[in-house]
Amino acid sequence: MARSTEVEIKFRLGDLPVVRRKLRALGFRCQTPRAFESNTLFDFPGGLLRRRGQLLRLRQYGDSWSLTYKGKGHSARHKSRPETETRIADGEKLARILEALGLAPSFRYEKFRSEWSDGSGLVVLDQTPIGNFGEIEGSPRWIDRTARALGLAPSDYITDSYAQIFLQWKKQSGSSAREMTFRACHAGRRAKSRL
């Protein structure tokens, strides 16, 4: 079980092939090729974990499953929060256990993700139903150095969660989607266009 403090920023991605070329030129290697990722956040009735600034996430990434707890964090220039994560063998069974304990799915989000590393930190490239985003995770200095090398300024940094980004997207787009899945976001766009 890995326990650490996660420090990261997100940023909006432009042209994915250009970003991949920049990463290769900077000495990054693709650790995990593009794979589908499905995430389900679990919470108690009334959103107890959300109100406390905590998160419990069940993730399927390719063929592997993980369970992650994130504690209350803070956002300044970078987002930082305690994180404990472990791999699990059967995510569907674990979901049933969580539900038997009184937790329920509170938000789902999907993406296609690839992971890149230079040995000091991680850059991930996410293709989501609401646009393409990158994440840079590592020490604060390394994040800033890597962001500059990719042509990003601190004003490009996003410290919001995907749930927060999704809510902003819903407000701007007028979508009726209730979760950040490809199916829900596509149906939400169709419903809006019929109005």
N, C-alpha and C positions, 0 to 999 in steps of 0.2 A: 504494500500500500504506500503510495507516494503522498507525502504531506509537505506543503510548501506555501509560500506566498506567491500568488500569481500577479505579475506586473505586465500590463499590456496596453496597447492602443489599437483601435480599428481605424481604417481609412477607406474611402470610396475608391474602388478600382476602375481605371479606365480600360485600356486595351490589354487584355490578359496576355496575349503573346509577347507584347512589349515588356510587361512586368516580368514574365518568365525569362526573357533574354537578359534583362538587367540583373536578375538574381543570379543567373549562371555567370555573367561577367563579374559579379562581386564574389564569386567563389561558393555560392550556395549550391547544394545538391538536393534533388527531390528525394525526400525520405519516404513519402507515401504518395503514390500516384493518385490522380483524381478518383475519388470514390464517393458514393452516396452516403450521406449522414442524416440520421433521423434522431431528433432530441425530444424528450418529453420531460417537462418540469412537473414535479409532484409537490403537492401542498396539502395542509390540513384544511378542513372546512373553515371558511372565513378568511383564508389567506394568511394564516399565522406566520409561516416562514417568510412570505413576501413582506409583511409588515415589519418583521425583524431585520429585513435586509439580507435574509439567508436564501439559499437555493439548494434544491435537491434535484439532480438531473440524471436521467437514464438515457444513455447514448448508444446507438448502434452505428458504427463506422465501418463500412465494408462488412466483413464477417465477424468483427469483434464487438464486444459489449463492454461498457464501463458505467460505474455509478460514481457521481461526483457530488460532494458537498462543498458549497462555497459559503463562507461566513460573511458577515457584514464588512464591507470594505469602504474605501474612500476614493474619490476621484479628484485629482488636481490636474496636472499636466498629463499624468498617466493614471490608469485605473489599477488599483492594488487591492487584493483581498485574499484572506486565507483560503486555501483549497486543499481538500483531501480527496484523492481519487483512487479507485481500485478497479481492476478488470474483473469481470464476472463471466461465468460460463453460459448462463441462460437468462437473457434479459426479459423474455416474456414471463417466465416463472417469477422472477424478481418483481416485476410489475404487479403480479397477482398478490405477492406477499405484501408489498407496500399498500395495496388497496385493502387487504385484509386488516392491516394495522390502522386503517382510517385515513390514509392519504389518497388523493385522487389526482389524475392528470389536470394540471391547471393551464398549461400552454404547450403547444407543439410547434417545432420549427425544423425545417429541412434545408439542406444545401448539398452541393457537390464541393468537396474540399480536397485540396492537395497541400502537402506540408513540405516545407523547404527549410534546410538548416545549413549553417556554416560552422557548426560545432559549438557556437557560443550562445545561440538563441534560435528562435523559430519564427518563420514567416509563413502564414497560411493564406491561401487564396480560396475564397468562398464564392461560389455562384449560387445565389439565393433567389427565391421567387420575387424578391423586391429589388434586385440589383446585385452587383458584384462588390464584394468588400474584401479587404485584406486585414490581417491581424499581425502585429509584431509583438512577440513575447520574449522577455529576457530582462536583463538589468536595465534600469532607467537610462544609463549612459549608452549602452549598446542599442537600445530602442531608438534613441535620438540620432545616433551615428548611422544606423541602418536606414531610418526614415529619410535623413538628408541624402544618403547615397541613392535612394529611390526617387529623389526629387520632391519629397514631402516637406512641408513646413509645419511647425507646431499648430498653426491654424487649421491644418487638415486632420488633426487628431480627433478621433471620436472615442469618448469614454463610456458611451451608453451601451447597454446590453442589447442583444438582438430583439428582446421583447420591447424595449423602449424605442428602438429604431422602427420596429414594425408598427407600433402605435402612432408614431410620427408619420409614417408612410400612409397609414389608413386615413389619418386626418387630411393629409395633402391630396390623396388620390380619391377619397370618398368611397373606397372599397368597403364592401360588407363582410370581407373575410374575417374570421374569428381566430384563425391560427395562421402561422407563417409556413404553410405547406404549399407545394406547387399546385395541387388540386384546388385548395381553398382560395388562394390568391387569384388563380385563373378564373374560377367561378365568380369571385367577387368583382373582377373587372368586367366580366360579361353582364352581370346583374346591373352594374352602374351604367354600362353603355345602352341598356334597354330603357333607362329612365328618360 
